[in-house]
Amino acid sequence: MDLPFRFGVSAFTTMPWSFERDVAHYAQAGVDAIEVVEAKLDDDRLAEQMDAITAAGLTISGVQPRVRTFFASRMMPDPPALEDRVAALRGTIERLAKFAPGVPFITNTGAHPKGDMAEAMRVVARELGELGRIAADHGVLMALEPLNPSSVNVESAIWTIDQALDVIHDSGSGAVGLCLDYWNIWQQDDVEGAIARAGDRIFTVQASDWRTPRSFADRIVPGDGEIPLDRLLAATHATGYDRPYVIEIFSNDVADSLYDGDLDAVITRSRDGLARAWMAA
């Protein structure tokens, strides 16, 4: 079945696979775009690996940097110093931008060591302003992702679309926009209104589904959980968003981990679940 939108898959969804297997299996499954996870890349083979994406008929929907938060987080504690983390983000842009023109590089705040969310937002806005300039010089974008409230002061200092939009505004950079992950924001008050307020600053969209988490990484296939994906898709489409809709699933430390099962089936089921939600919308 042809989809009325471009379908992408994050390499986080198939984390047990190598980069090469991601590319081969996504292409076989009819995936349009891959969200590249830098941690899966070999620095000595970047050009070869990036060329493999194009050769397989895929585009790049986004890049997940190896170090993607400004402050340390549970998932990414090292390096601890802000300046080293910013330098790592800058290095990712400089290494990968030429292979991914126009693509958003995804980031989030991380957790302020003293829980000072206000300072975290100020610092991230300042640093994103500079990284936005560097990204623009390299022909790419930066996309800031608010995380679910369960991640506050663990992975993130922001948890709503509007907080992210405040940081994006304060960055002063037109190259800085929003990474809209439905799993993270679906419980926000007036979420559809917030999506409308984001408008053309939505640079990438990620989808999965929600059950009450059994671990820090317990996402499920779209259509298998509680998220009103039809409403969120309709609100996003109404903004004029026309980039890929990307499946991003994490599944660690749970007895029924999707990572332990048939990941080809996860891709197919995710595609079908997102298509059903789109038709319902």
Protein Blocks (a to p, Z undefined) as FASTA:
>chain_A
ZZfbdcdddfklmmmpcfklmmmmmmmnopabdcddfklpcfklmmmmmmmmmmnopacf
bdcdfblcfbdcfklmbcfblklmmmmmmmmmmmmmmmmghiacdddebjafklpaklmm
mmmmmmmmmmmmmmmmnopacddddddfklgoklbcbfbfklmmmmmmmnopakbccddd
fklmmmpghklmmmmmnmmmlfbdcdddddddfbfblcddehiambdfklmmmmmmmnop
abdcddddddehiaklfklmcfklmmmmmmmmmmmmmmmZZ
